Amino acid sequence: MEVCMIRRVAADCWTANETAGACQVNRSWGAIRIGLYIRHVSRWLRRFSRSQIHFVHGERLVRDPAGQMRLVERFLRLRPVINESNFQLDPVKGFPCIARTTPPQTLPRCLGKTKGRIHPKVADAALRRLRDFFRPFNQQFYRVVGVDFGWS
């Protein structure tokens, strides 16, 4: 049988399929279930129209926080007030922080310690298996929300 446990961190990600002699993605593991975004969005769309939901592209939020926040302001029909001066880069993690622009100007408000941490190295074969598993779910999610997040 193939050994799929790359690190203890990823151990719950796999279940052994004894009959096939291979490991499969463990769909019951919370970290996998939460990543099946189409399932969550489908439930939301039973209550709300697509036009009532705005999706923020996380990678773009890191690269261009003001631009992404302008899209949120526009979606909410708010008067635009957020601009580049509202953000500064955390020199250690590389994530944007909210700059404090009104007195007393203290340290910027940055993401918590679990954000921007160094992630464990995962074997290429495990990443391929996860990408293959998530691809159809992600493609369906992209179609429903009208945004290709580029995860596939």
N, CA, C and O atoms as a GROMACS GRO file, in nm:
protein
  608
    1MET      N    1   0.084  -0.117   0.000
    1MET     CA    2   0.000   0.000   0.000
    1MET      C    3   0.089   0.125   0.000
    1MET      O    4   0.192   0.129   0.067
    2GLU      N    5   0.049   0.227  -0.076
    2GLU     CA    6   0.120   0.353  -0.086
    2GLU      C    7   0.114   0.426   0.047
    2GLU      O    8   0.010   0.428   0.113
    3VAL      N    9   0.225   0.487   0.086
    3VAL     CA   10   0.227   0.566   0.208
    3VAL      C   11   0.197   0.710   0.170
    3VAL      O   12   0.273   0.772   0.096
    4CYS      N   13   0.087   0.763   0.221
    4CYS     CA   14   0.044   0.897   0.182
    4CYS      C   15   0.070   1.001   0.288
    4CYS      O   16   0.056   1.120   0.261
    5MET      N   17   0.107   0.961   0.406
    5MET     CA   18   0.126   1.057   0.512
    5MET      C   19   0.260   1.128   0.491
    5MET      O   20   0.366   1.069   0.512
    6ILE      N   21   0.255   1.256   0.450
    6ILE     CA   22   0.375   1.333   0.422
    6ILE      C   23   0.434   1.384   0.554
    6ILE      O   24   0.554   1.371   0.578
    7ARG      N   25   0.352   1.439   0.636
    7ARG     CA   26   0.386   1.489   0.768
    7ARG      C   27   0.265   1.466   0.856
    7ARG      O   28   0.156   1.438   0.806
    8ARG      N   29   0.282   1.475   0.981
    8ARG     CA   30   0.168   1.459   1.073
    8ARG      C   31   0.060   1.561   1.041
    8ARG      O   32  -0.059   1.531   1.055
    9VAL      N   33   0.099   1.681   1.000
    9VAL     CA   34   0.003   1.786   0.968
    9VAL      C   35  -0.095   1.739   0.862
    9VAL      O   36  -0.214   1.772   0.868
   10ALA      N   37  -0.049   1.663   0.766
   10ALA     CA   38  -0.133   1.619   0.655
   10ALA      C   39  -0.190   1.479   0.676
   10ALA      O   40  -0.260   1.428   0.588
   11ALA      N   41  -0.163   1.417   0.787
   11ALA     CA   42  -0.204   1.277   0.806
   11ALA      C   43  -0.353   1.257   0.791
   11ALA      O   44  -0.396   1.158   0.731
   12ASP      N   45  -0.433   1.348   0.843
   12ASP     CA   46  -0.578   1.332   0.837
   12ASP      C   47  -0.634   1.356   0.697
   12ASP      O   48  -0.752   1.330   0.672
   13CYS      N   49  -0.550   1.403   0.607
   13CYS     CA   50  -0.595   1.434   0.472
   13CYS      C   51  -0.619   1.309   0.389
   13CYS      O   52  -0.688   1.315   0.288
   14TRP      N   53  -0.563   1.196   0.430
   14TRP     CA   54  -0.568   1.076   0.348
   14TRP      C   55  -0.639   0.961   0.417
   14TRP      O   56  -0.631   0.946   0.539
   15THR      N   57  -0.708   0.882   0.340
   15THR     CA   58  -0.762   0.755   0.389
   15THR      C   59  -0.711   0.646   0.297
   15THR      O   60  -0.697   0.665   0.176
   16ALA      N   61  -0.682   0.532   0.356
   16ALA     CA   62  -0.634   0.420   0.274
   16ALA      C   63  -0.753   0.351   0.208
   16ALA      O   64  -0.854   0.324   0.273
   17ASN      N   65  -0.739   0.324   0.082
   17ASN     CA   66  -0.839   0.246   0.010
   17ASN      C   67  -0.777   0.109  -0.012
   17ASN      O   68  -0.707   0.085  -0.110
   18GLU      N   69  -0.803   0.022   0.081
   18GLU     CA   70  -0.739  -0.110   0.080
   18GLU      C   71  -0.762  -0.186  -0.049
   18GLU      O   72  -0.671  -0.252  -0.100
   19THR      N   73  -0.883  -0.179  -0.103
   19THR     CA   74  -0.913  -0.259  -0.222
   19THR      C   75  -0.841  -0.204  -0.344
   19THR      O   76  -0.801  -0.281  -0.432
   20ALA      N   77  -0.824  -0.074  -0.351
   20ALA     CA   78  -0.756  -0.015  -0.466
   20ALA      C   79  -0.605  -0.010  -0.444
   20ALA      O   80  -0.529   0.014  -0.538
   21GLY      N   81  -0.563  -0.034  -0.320
   21GLY     CA   82  -0.421  -0.032  -0.292
   21GLY      C   83  -0.361   0.108  -0.301
   21GLY      O   84  -0.242   0.122  -0.329
   22ALA      N   85  -0.441   0.208  -0.278
   22ALA     CA   86  -0.392   0.346  -0.287
   22ALA      C   87  -0.458   0.431  -0.180
   22ALA      O   88  -0.554   0.389  -0.115
   23CYS      N   89  -0.407   0.549  -0.164
   23CYS     CA   90  -0.465   0.643  -0.068
   23CYS      C   91  -0.552   0.741  -0.144
   23CYS      O   92  -0.523   0.777  -0.259
   24GLN      N   93  -0.658   0.784  -0.079
   24GLN     CA   94  -0.749   0.881  -0.138
   24GLN      C   95  -0.764   0.999  -0.044
   24GLN      O   96  -0.735   0.990   0.075
   25VAL      N   97  -0.811   1.109  -0.099
   25VAL     CA   98  -0.837   1.226  -0.017
   25VAL      C   99  -0.950   1.193   0.079
   25VAL      O  100  -1.054   1.140   0.038
   26ASN      N  101  -0.930   1.224   0.204
   26ASN     CA  102  -1.030   1.198   0.308
   26ASN      C  103  -1.133   1.311   0.308
   26ASN      O  104  -1.109   1.417   0.366
   27ARG      N  105  -1.246   1.289   0.244
   27ARG     CA  106  -1.351   1.391   0.230
   27ARG      C  107  -1.414   1.430   0.363
   27ARG      O  108  -1.478   1.535   0.373
   28SER      N  109  -1.397   1.348   0.465
   28SER     CA  110  -1.459   1.379   0.593
   28SER      C  111  -1.371   1.468   0.681
   28SER      O  112  -1.418   1.520   0.782
   29TRP      N  113  -1.246   1.486   0.646
   29TRP     CA  114  -1.156   1.570   0.725
   29TRP      C  115  -1.198   1.716   0.711
   29TRP      O  116  -1.222   1.763   0.600
   30GLY      N  117  -1.207   1.787   0.821
   30GLY     CA  118  -1.255   1.924   0.823
   30GLY      C  119  -1.182   2.018   0.728
   30GLY      O  120  -1.245   2.102   0.664
   31ALA      N  121  -1.050   2.005   0.718
   31ALA     CA  122  -0.973   2.092   0.631
   31ALA      C  123  -1.007   2.070   0.484
   31ALA      O  124  -0.994   2.161   0.402
   32ILE      N  125  -1.050   1.950   0.450
   32ILE     CA  126  -1.093   1.922   0.313
   32ILE      C  127  -1.235   1.972   0.293
   32ILE      O  128  -1.265   2.039   0.194
   33ARG      N  129  -1.324   1.938   0.387
   33ARG     CA  130  -1.465   1.980   0.375
   33ARG      C  131  -1.478   2.132   0.362
   33ARG      O  132  -1.556   2.180   0.281
   34ILE      N  133  -1.402   2.206   0.441
   34ILE     CA  134  -1.415   2.351   0.438
   34ILE      C  135  -1.368   2.408   0.304
   34ILE      O  136  -1.413   2.516   0.264
   35GLY      N  137  -1.279   2.339   0.235
   35GLY     CA  138  -1.228   2.384   0.106
   35GLY      C  139  -1.319   2.355  -0.012
   35GLY      O  140  -1.288   2.394  -0.125
   36LEU      N  141  -1.429   2.287   0.012
   36LEU     CA  142  -1.525   2.258  -0.095
   36LEU      C  143  -1.624   2.375  -0.103
   36LEU      O  144  -1.741   2.362  -0.067
   37TYR      N  145  -1.573   2.487  -0.151
   37TYR     CA  146  -1.648   2.613  -0.147
   37TYR      C  147  -1.780   2.607  -0.222
   37TYR      O  148  -1.876   2.674  -0.182
   38ILE      N  149  -1.789   2.530  -0.326
   38ILE     CA  150  -1.913   2.523  -0.403
   38ILE      C  151  -2.027   2.472  -0.316
   38ILE      O  152  -2.142   2.514  -0.334
   39ARG      N  153  -1.998   2.386  -0.224
   39ARG     CA  154  -2.104   2.334  -0.135
   39ARG      C  155  -2.158   2.445  -0.045
   39ARG      O  156  -2.278   2.454  -0.022
   40HIS      N  157  -2.069   2.529   0.006
   40HIS     CA  158  -2.111   2.639   0.093
   40HIS      C  159  -2.190   2.742   0.012
   40HIS      O  160  -2.298   2.786   0.053
   41VAL      N  161  -2.135   2.780  -0.103
   41VAL     CA  162  -2.199   2.882  -0.186
   41VAL      C  163  -2.336   2.834  -0.234
   41VAL      O  164  -2.430   2.913  -0.240
   42SER      N  165  -2.348   2.709  -0.268
   42SER     CA  166  -2.477   2.655  -0.313
   42SER      C  167  -2.584   2.673  -0.205
   42SER      O  168  -2.698   2.707  -0.235
   43ARG      N  169  -2.547   2.651  -0.080
   43ARG     CA  170  -2.643   2.672   0.030
   43ARG      C  171  -2.678   2.820   0.042
   43ARG      O  172  -2.794   2.855   0.061
   44TRP      N  173  -2.578   2.908   0.032
   44TRP     CA  174  -2.604   3.052   0.041
   44TRP      C  175  -2.698   3.098  -0.070
   44TRP      O  176  -2.785   3.182  -0.050
   45LEU      N  177  -2.679   3.040  -0.189
   45LEU     CA  178  -2.759   3.083  -0.305
   45LEU      C  179  -2.904   3.036  -0.296
   45LEU      O  180  -2.988   3.081  -0.374
   46ARG      N  181  -2.934   2.949  -0.203
   46ARG     CA  182  -3.074   2.913  -0.179
   46ARG      C  183  -3.147   3.026  -0.106
   46ARG      O  184  -3.270   3.036  -0.113
   47ARG      N  185  -3.073   3.109  -0.038
   47ARG     CA  186  -3.131   3.219   0.040
   47ARG      C  187  -3.108   3.357  -0.021
   47ARG      O  188  -3.189   3.448  -0.003
   48PHE      N  189  -2.998   3.371  -0.093
   48PHE     CA  190  -2.959   3.501  -0.148
   48PHE      C  191  -2.935   3.489  -0.297
   48PHE      O  192  -2.891   3.384  -0.345
   49SER      N  193  -2.963   3.595  -0.370
   49SER     CA  194  -2.930   3.594  -0.513
   49SER      C  195  -2.780   3.617  -0.528
   49SER      O  196  -2.715   3.671  -0.439
   50ARG      N  197  -2.728   3.576  -0.640
   50ARG     CA  198  -2.584   3.594  -0.666
   50ARG      C  199  -2.545   3.741  -0.658
   50ARG      O  200  -2.433   3.773  -0.617
   51SER      N  201  -2.635   3.830  -0.696
   51SER     CA  202  -2.604   3.973  -0.693
   51SER      C  203  -2.592   4.029  -0.552
   51SER      O  204  -2.548   4.142  -0.534
   52GLN      N  205  -2.632   3.951  -0.451
   52GLN     CA  206  -2.622   3.996  -0.313
   52GLN      C  207  -2.494   3.949  -0.244
   52GLN      O  208  -2.472   3.978  -0.127
   53ILE      N  209  -2.410   3.878  -0.317
   53ILE     CA  210  -2.288   3.823  -0.258
   53ILE      C  211  -2.167   3.876  -0.334
   53ILE      O  212  -2.165   3.874  -0.457
   54HIS      N  213  -2.068   3.924  -0.260
   54HIS     CA  214  -1.943   3.971  -0.321
   54HIS      C  215  -1.831   3.878  -0.277
   54HIS      O  216  -1.818   3.848  -0.158
   55PHE      N  217  -1.751   3.833  -0.370
   55PHE     CA  218  -1.638   3.745  -0.340
   55PHE      C  219  -1.509   3.824  -0.352
   55PHE      O  220  -1.484   3.890  -0.454
   56VAL      N  221  -1.427   3.817  -0.251
   56VAL     CA  222  -1.298   3.887  -0.251
   56VAL      C  223  -1.192   3.786  -0.290
   56VAL      O  224  -1.185   3.677  -0.233
   57HIS      N  225  -1.109   3.823  -0.385
   57HIS     CA  226  -0.998   3.738  -0.431
   57HIS      C  227  -0.882   3.757  -0.334
   57HIS      O  228  -0.816   3.862  -0.335
   58GLY      N  229  -0.856   3.657  -0.251
   58GLY     CA  230  -0.757   3.668  -0.145
   58GLY      C  231  -0.617   3.705  -0.191
   58GLY      O  232  -0.552   3.788  -0.127
   59GLU      N  233  -0.570   3.645  -0.300
   59GLU     CA  234  -0.436   3.676  -0.348
   59GLU      C  235  -0.428   3.821  -0.396
   59GLU      O  236  -0.327   3.888  -0.375
   60ARG      N  237  -0.534   3.867  -0.459
   60ARG     CA  238  -0.537   4.008  -0.504
   60ARG      C  239  -0.547   4.102  -0.384
   60ARG      O  240  -0.493   4.213  -0.387
   61LEU      N  241  -0.616   4.059  -0.281
   61LEU     CA  242  -0.627   4.141  -0.160
   61LEU      C  243  -0.489   4.163  -0.098
   61LEU      O  244  -0.460   4.272  -0.049
   62VAL      N  245  -0.405   4.062  -0.101
   62VAL     CA  246  -0.269   4.076  -0.048
   62VAL      C  247  -0.187   4.169  -0.137
   62VAL      O  248  -0.114   4.254  -0.087
   63ARG      N  249  -0.198   4.153  -0.270
   63ARG     CA  250  -0.119   4.235  -0.363
   63ARG      C  251  -0.170   4.378  -0.375
   63ARG      O  252  -0.092   4.471  -0.390
   64ASP      N  253  -0.302   4.395  -0.369
   64ASP     CA  254  -0.364   4.526  -0.392
   64ASP      C  255  -0.483   4.545  -0.297
   64ASP      O  256  -0.598   4.543  -0.340
   65PRO      N  257  -0.454   4.564  -0.168
   65PRO     CA  258  -0.564   4.573  -0.072
   65PRO      C  259  -0.658   4.690  -0.099
   65PRO      O  260  -0.780   4.675  -0.086
   66ALA      N  261  -0.605   4.804  -0.136
   66ALA     CA  262  -0.691   4.920  -0.162
   66ALA      C  263  -0.783   4.894  -0.281
   66ALA      O  264  -0.901   4.929  -0.277
   67GLY      N  265  -0.730   4.836  -0.386
   67GLY     CA  266  -0.810   4.806  -0.504
   67GLY      C  267  -0.923   4.709  -0.473
   67GLY      O  268  -1.036   4.728  -0.518
   68GLN      N  269  -0.892   4.605  -0.397
   68GLN     CA  270  -0.995   4.508  -0.361
   68GLN      C  271  -1.099   4.570  -0.267
   68GLN      O  272  -1.218   4.539  -0.277
   69MET      N  273  -1.055   4.656  -0.178
   69MET     CA  274  -1.150   4.722  -0.087
   69MET      C  275  -1.237   4.823  -0.162
   69MET      O  276  -1.352   4.845  -0.124
   70ARG      N  277  -1.184   4.883  -0.267
   70ARG     CA  278  -1.267   4.972  -0.350
   70ARG      C  279  -1.381   4.893  -0.415
   70ARG      O  280  -1.493   4.942  -0.428
   71LEU      N  281  -1.351   4.769  -0.456
   71LEU     CA  282  -1.456   4.684  -0.513
   71LEU      C  283  -1.563   4.652  -0.408
   71LEU      O  284  -1.681   4.645  -0.440
   72VAL      N  285  -1.521   4.631  -0.284
   72VAL     CA  286  -1.616   4.606  -0.176
   72VAL      C  287  -1.701   4.731  -0.151
   72VAL      O  288  -1.823   4.721  -0.136
   73GLU      N  289  -1.637   4.847  -0.147
   73GLU     CA  290  -1.711   4.972  -0.130
   73GLU      C  291  -1.815   4.989  -0.241
   73GLU      O  292  -1.930   5.024  -0.215
   74ARG      N  293  -1.773   4.964  -0.364
   74ARG     CA  294  -1.865   4.977  -0.478
   74ARG      C  295  -1.981   4.879  -0.465
   74ARG      O  296  -2.096   4.915  -0.487
   75PHE      N  297  -1.949   4.754  -0.431
   75PHE     CA  298  -2.054   4.652  -0.415
   75PHE      C  299  -2.156   4.695  -0.309
   75PHE      O  300  -2.277   4.676  -0.327
   76LEU      N  301  -2.107   4.752  -0.199
   76LEU     CA  302  -2.195   4.794  -0.090
   76LEU      C  303  -2.257   4.933  -0.113
   76LEU      O  304  -2.333   4.984  -0.031
   77ARG      N  305  -2.221   4.992  -0.227
   77ARG     CA  306  -2.269   5.126  -0.263
   77ARG      C  307  -2.232   5.229  -0.158
   77ARG      O  308  -2.312   5.315  -0.121
   78LEU      N  309  -2.108   5.218  -0.111
   78LEU     CA  310  -2.056   5.313  -0.014
   78LEU      C  311  -1.977   5.421  -0.085
   78LEU      O  312  -1.921   5.399  -0.193
   79ARG      N  313  -1.971   5.536  -0.026
   79ARG     CA  314  -1.886   5.642  -0.078
   79ARG      C  315  -1.742   5.594  -0.065
   79ARG      O  316  -1.702   5.551   0.044
   80PRO      N  317  -1.664   5.599  -0.172
   80PRO     CA  318  -1.526   5.548  -0.164
   80PRO      C  319  -1.438   5.635  -0.074
   80PRO      O  320  -1.427   5.756  -0.094
   81VAL      N  321  -1.379   5.571   0.024
   81VAL     CA  322  -1.288   5.643   0.116
   81VAL      C  323  -1.155   5.571   0.134
   81VAL      O  324  -1.058   5.631   0.179
   82ILE      N  325  -1.150   5.443   0.100
   82ILE     CA  326  -1.028   5.365   0.121
   82ILE      C  327  -0.934   5.386   0.004
   82ILE      O  328  -0.975   5.382  -0.112
   83ASN      N  329  -0.806   5.409   0.035
   83ASN     CA  330  -0.704   5.421  -0.069
   83ASN      C  331  -0.574   5.360  -0.019
   83ASN      O  332  -0.568   5.304   0.091
   84GLU      N  333  -0.471   5.370  -0.098
   84GLU     CA  334  -0.342   5.307  -0.067
   84GLU      C  335  -0.284   5.353   0.066
   84GLU      O  336  -0.213   5.278   0.132
   85SER      N  337  -0.313   5.477   0.106
   85SER     CA  338  -0.256   5.528   0.231
   85SER      C  339  -0.314   5.458   0.354
   85SER      O  340  -0.261   5.474   0.465
   86ASN      N  341  -0.420   5.381   0.337
   86ASN     CA  342  -0.480   5.309   0.449
   86ASN      C  343  -0.407   5.178   0.480
   86ASN      O  344  -0.443   5.108   0.574
   87PHE      N  345  -0.306   5.147   0.401
   87PHE     CA  346  -0.237   5.019   0.418
   87PHE      C  347  -0.086   5.039   0.422
   87PHE      O  348  -0.032   5.131   0.360
   88GLN      N  349  -0.021   4.953   0.495
   88GLN     CA  350   0.124   4.944   0.489
   88GLN      C  351   0.162   4.797   0.496
   88GLN      O  352   0.089   4.715   0.551
   89LEU      N  353   0.276   4.765   0.440
   89LEU     CA  354   0.318   4.626   0.429
   89LEU      C  355   0.389   4.581   0.556
   89LEU      O  356   0.477   4.650   0.608
   90ASP      N  357   0.350   4.466   0.606
   90ASP     CA  358   0.420   4.404   0.718
   90ASP      C  359   0.553   4.355   0.662
   90ASP      O  360   0.554   4.264   0.578
   91PRO      N  361   0.665   4.410   0.706
   91PRO     CA  362   0.795   4.374   0.647
   91PRO      C  363   0.835   4.229   0.673
   91PRO      O  364   0.916   4.174   0.598
   92VAL      N  365   0.782   4.167   0.775
   92VAL     CA  366   0.818   4.029   0.807
   92VAL      C  367   0.736   3.930   0.726
   92VAL      O  368   0.792   3.840   0.664
   93LYS      N  369   0.605   3.946   0.726
   93LYS     CA  370   0.516   3.849   0.661
   93LYS      C  371   0.485   3.885   0.516
   93LYS      O  372   0.450   3.797   0.437
   94GLY      N  373   0.496   4.012   0.481
   94GLY     CA  374   0.464   4.053   0.345
   94GLY      C  375   0.316   4.075   0.321
   94GLY      O  376   0.274   4.092   0.206
   95PHE      N  377   0.236   4.074   0.426
   95PHE     CA  378   0.092   4.099   0.415
   95PHE      C  379   0.064   4.246   0.445
   95PHE      O  380   0.136   4.309   0.523
   96PRO      N  381  -0.042   4.300   0.384
   96PRO     CA  382  -0.078   4.438   0.415
   96PRO      C  383  -0.139   4.448   0.554
   96PRO      O  384  -0.208   4.357   0.601
   97CYS      N  385  -0.112   4.560   0.619
   97CYS     CA  386  -0.169   4.591   0.750
   97CYS      C  387  -0.251   4.718   0.734
   97CYS      O  388  -0.225   4.799   0.645
   98ILE      N  389  -0.348   4.735   0.821
   98ILE     CA  390  -0.427   4.858   0.819
   98ILE      C  391  -0.348   4.964   0.893
   98ILE      O  392  -0.316   4.950   1.011
   99ALA      N  393  -0.318   5.072   0.822
   99ALA     CA  394  -0.242   5.182   0.882
   99ALA      C  395  -0.335   5.263   0.970
   99ALA      O  396  -0.451   5.286   0.935
  100ARG      N  397  -0.284   5.305   1.080
  100ARG     CA  398  -0.362   5.391   1.170
  100ARG      C  399  -0.334   5.534   1.130
  100ARG      O  400  -0.222   5.583   1.145
  101THR      N  401  -0.436   5.601   1.078
  101THR     CA  402  -0.416   5.736   1.022
  101THR      C  403  -0.469   5.847   1.111
  101THR      O  404  -0.445   5.964   1.083
  102THR      N  405  -0.540   5.810   1.217
  102THR     CA  406  -0.591   5.915   1.306
  102THR      C  407  -0.519   5.906   1.440
  102THR      O  408  -0.483   5.797   1.484
  103PRO      N  409  -0.499   6.018   1.505
  103PRO     CA  410  -0.429   6.017   1.634
  103PRO      C  411  -0.508   5.937   1.737
  103PRO      O  412  -0.631   5.938   1.731
  104PRO      N  413  -0.446   5.870   1.830
  104PRO     CA  414  -0.300   5.854   1.834
  104PRO      C  415  -0.257   5.748   1.734
  104PRO      O  416  -0.312   5.638   1.730
  105GLN      N  417  -0.160   5.781   1.654
  105GLN     CA  418  -0.113   5.686   1.552
  105GLN      C  419  -0.023   5.584   1.620
  105GLN      O  420   0.090   5.612   1.657
  106THR      N  421  -0.077   5.464   1.634
  106THR     CA  422  -0.004   5.356   1.698
  106THR      C  423   0.041   5.258   1.589
  106THR      O  424   0.031   5.288   1.470
  107LEU      N  425   0.088   5.146   1.632
  107LEU     CA  426   0.132   5.045   1.536
  107LEU      C  427   0.017   5.005   1.444
  107LEU      O  428  -0.099   5.010   1.485
  108PRO      N  429   0.048   4.966   1.321
  108PRO     CA  430  -0.059   4.924   1.229
  108PRO      C  431  -0.127   4.798   1.280
  108PRO      O  432  -0.070   4.721   1.357
  109ARG      N  433  -0.248   4.778   1.235
  109ARG     CA  434  -0.324   4.658   1.272
  109ARG      C  435  -0.298   4.552   1.165
  109ARG      O  436  -0.339   4.567   1.050
  110CYS      N  437  -0.230   4.446   1.205
  110CYS     CA  438  -0.190   4.341   1.111
  110CYS      C  439  -0.266   4.211   1.140
  110CYS      O  440  -0.329   4.196   1.244
  111LEU      N  441  -0.258   4.118   1.045
  111LEU     CA  442  -0.320   3.988   1.063
  111LEU      C  443  -0.257   3.914   1.179
  111LEU      O  444  -0.143   3.941   1.217
  112GLY      N  445  -0.331   3.820   1.235
  112GLY     CA  446  -0.283   3.743   1.349
  112GLY      C  447  -0.165   3.654   1.316
  112GLY      O  448  -0.124   3.641   1.201
  113LYS      N  449  -0.111   3.594   1.420
  113LYS     CA  450   0.012   3.516   1.405
  113LYS      C  451  -0.004   3.392   1.318
  113LYS      O  452   0.096   3.340   1.268
  114THR      N  453  -0.126   3.342   1.298
  114THR     CA  454  -0.145   3.224   1.214
  114THR      C  455  -0.149   3.259   1.066
  114THR      O  456  -0.139   3.170   0.981
  115LYS      N  457  -0.162   3.386   1.034
  115LYS     CA  458  -0.164   3.429   0.893
  115LYS      C  459  -0.022   3.466   0.849
  115LYS      O  460   0.050   3.536   0.921
  116GLY      N  461   0.015   3.418   0.732
  116GLY     CA  462   0.147   3.450   0.681
  116GLY      C  463   0.257   3.363   0.737
  116GLY      O  464   0.375   3.391   0.717
  117ARG      N  465   0.219   3.257   0.807
  117ARG     CA  466   0.320   3.168   0.865
  117ARG      C  467   0.381   3.082   0.755
  117ARG      O  468   0.326   3.071   0.646
  118ILE      N  469   0.493   3.023   0.783
  118ILE     CA  470   0.557   2.933   0.688
  118ILE      C  471   0.480   2.801   0.689
  118ILE      O  472   0.458   2.741   0.795
  119HIS      N  473   0.439   2.757   0.572
  119HIS     CA  474   0.363   2.632   0.561
  119HIS      C  475   0.458   2.514   0.542
  119HIS      O  476   0.567   2.530   0.488
  120PRO      N  477   0.416   2.396   0.588
  120PRO     CA  478   0.501   2.278   0.572
  120PRO      C  479   0.520   2.242   0.426
  120PRO      O  480   0.433   2.268   0.343
  121LYS      N  481   0.632   2.183   0.395
  121LYS     CA  482   0.660   2.135   0.260
  121LYS      C  483   0.577   2.009   0.237
  121LYS      O  484   0.579   1.916   0.318
  122VAL      N  485   0.504   2.008   0.128
  122VAL     CA  486   0.421   1.893   0.093
  122VAL      C  487   0.475   1.834  -0.037
  122VAL      O  488   0.506   1.908  -0.131
  123ALA      N  489   0.483   1.705  -0.042
  123ALA     CA  490   0.537   1.636  -0.160
  123ALA      C  491   0.455   1.670  -0.284
  123ALA      O  492   0.333   1.686  -0.278
  124ASP      N  493   0.524   1.679  -0.397
  124ASP     CA  494   0.458   1.711  -0.525
  124ASP      C  495   0.345   1.613  -0.556
  124ASP      O  496   0.240   1.654  -0.607
  125ALA      N  497   0.366   1.486  -0.528
  125ALA     CA  498   0.262   1.386  -0.557
  125ALA      C  499   0.136   1.414  -0.475
  125ALA      O  500   0.024   1.397  -0.525
  126ALA      N  501   0.152   1.454  -0.351
  126ALA     CA  502   0.037   1.486  -0.266
  126ALA      C  503  -0.033   1.611  -0.318
  126ALA      O  504  -0.156   1.616  -0.320
  127LEU      N  505   0.043   1.711  -0.358
  127LEU     CA  506  -0.017   1.833  -0.414
  127LEU      C  507  -0.095   1.802  -0.541
  127LEU      O  508  -0.204   1.855  -0.562
  128ARG      N  509  -0.038   1.717  -0.627
  128ARG     CA  510  -0.108   1.678  -0.750
  128ARG      C  511  -0.240   1.608  -0.716
  128ARG      O  512  -0.343   1.637  -0.777
  129ARG      N  513  -0.236   1.518  -0.621
  129ARG     CA  514  -0.357   1.445  -0.583
  129ARG      C  515  -0.463   1.541  -0.528
  129ARG      O  516  -0.581   1.528  -0.559
  130LEU      N  517  -0.420   1.636  -0.447
  130LEU     CA  518  -0.515   1.734  -0.392
  130LEU      C  519  -0.571   1.824  -0.502
  130LEU      O  520  -0.691   1.851  -0.505
  131ARG      N  521  -0.484   1.869  -0.593
  131ARG     CA  522  -0.533   1.952  -0.705
  131ARG      C  523  -0.632   1.874  -0.791
  131ARG      O  524  -0.734   1.929  -0.833
  132ASP      N  525  -0.602   1.748  -0.818
  132ASP     CA  526  -0.693   1.665  -0.897
  132ASP      C  527  -0.827   1.648  -0.826
  132ASP      O  528  -0.933   1.651  -0.888
  133PHE      N  529  -0.821   1.630  -0.694
  133PHE     CA  530  -0.943   1.613  -0.617
  133PHE      C  531  -1.028   1.741  -0.620
  133PHE      O  532  -1.148   1.735  -0.644
  134PHE      N  533  -0.965   1.855  -0.596
  134PHE     CA  534  -1.039   1.981  -0.585
  134PHE      C  535  -1.080   2.040  -0.720
  134PHE      O  536  -1.174   2.119  -0.725
  135ARG      N  537  -1.011   2.004  -0.829
  135ARG     CA  538  -1.035   2.067  -0.960
  135ARG      C  539  -1.183   2.073  -1.000
  135ARG      O  540  -1.231   2.182  -1.031
  136PRO      N  541  -1.257   1.962  -1.002
  136PRO     CA  542  -1.396   1.973  -1.046
  136PRO      C  543  -1.482   2.061  -0.953
  136PRO      O  544  -1.570   2.132  -1.000
  137PHE      N  545  -1.455   2.055  -0.824
  137PHE     CA  546  -1.528   2.140  -0.730
  137PHE      C  547  -1.494   2.288  -0.755
  137PHE      O  548  -1.583   2.373  -0.754
  138ASN      N  549  -1.366   2.317  -0.776
  138ASN     CA  550  -1.324   2.455  -0.801
  138ASN      C  551  -1.380   2.508  -0.932
  138ASN      O  552  -1.424   2.623  -0.938
  139GLN      N  553  -1.380   2.426  -1.037
  139GLN     CA  554  -1.433   2.470  -1.166
  139GLN      C  555  -1.581   2.504  -1.154
  139GLN      O  556  -1.628   2.603  -1.210
  140GLN      N  557  -1.654   2.422  -1.082
  140GLN     CA  558  -1.797   2.449  -1.060
  140GLN      C  559  -1.814   2.577  -0.978
  140GLN      O  560  -1.901   2.659  -1.008
  141PHE      N  561  -1.732   2.595  -0.878
  141PHE     CA  562  -1.735   2.717  -0.795
  141PHE      C  563  -1.709   2.840  -0.881
  141PHE      O  564  -1.782   2.940  -0.871
  142TYR      N  565  -1.606   2.835  -0.966
  142TYR     CA  566  -1.573   2.948  -1.054
  142TYR      C  567  -1.693   2.985  -1.143
  142TYR      O  568  -1.724   3.102  -1.160
  143ARG      N  569  -1.758   2.882  -1.200
  143ARG     CA  570  -1.873   2.908  -1.288
  143ARG      C  571  -1.986   2.978  -1.211
  143ARG      O  572  -2.046   3.073  -1.261
  144VAL      N  573  -2.013   2.932  -1.091
  144VAL     CA  574  -2.123   2.987  -1.012
  144VAL      C  575  -2.095   3.130  -0.968
  144VAL      O  576  -2.183   3.215  -0.975
  145VAL      N  577  -1.972   3.158  -0.923
  145VAL     CA  578  -1.943   3.292  -0.870
  145VAL      C  579  -1.894   3.388  -0.978
  145VAL      O  580  -1.890   3.509  -0.956
  146GLY      N  581  -1.857   3.335  -1.094
  146GLY     CA  582  -1.812   3.422  -1.203
  146GLY      C  583  -1.671   3.473  -1.185
  146GLY      O  584  -1.634   3.574  -1.245
  147VAL      N  585  -1.591   3.405  -1.104
  147VAL     CA  586  -1.452   3.445  -1.082
  147VAL      C  587  -1.365   3.321  -1.087
  147VAL      O  588  -1.394   3.221  -1.021
  148ASP      N  589  -1.257   3.326  -1.166
  148ASP     CA  590  -1.160   3.216  -1.168
  148ASP      C  591  -1.048   3.254  -1.073
  148ASP      O  592  -0.969   3.344  -1.102
  149PHE      N  593  -1.041   3.187  -0.961
  149PHE     CA  594  -0.939   3.218  -0.860
  149PHE      C  595  -0.804   3.154  -0.892
  149PHE      O  596  -0.706   3.181  -0.823
  150GLY      N  597  -0.799   3.072  -0.996
  150GLY     CA  598  -0.672   3.016  -1.040
  150GLY      C  599  -0.616   2.906  -0.951
  150GLY      O  600  -0.494   2.886  -0.948
  151TRP      N  601  -0.701   2.834  -0.879
  151TRP     CA  602  -0.652   2.730  -0.790
  151TRP      C  603  -0.632   2.598  -0.861
  151TRP      O  604  -0.560   2.513  -0.809
  152SER      N  605  -0.691   2.579  -0.976
  152SER     CA  606  -0.683   2.448  -1.044
  152SER      C  607  -0.554   2.431  -1.119
  152SER      O  608  -0.532   2.327  -1.181
   0.00000   0.00000   0.00000
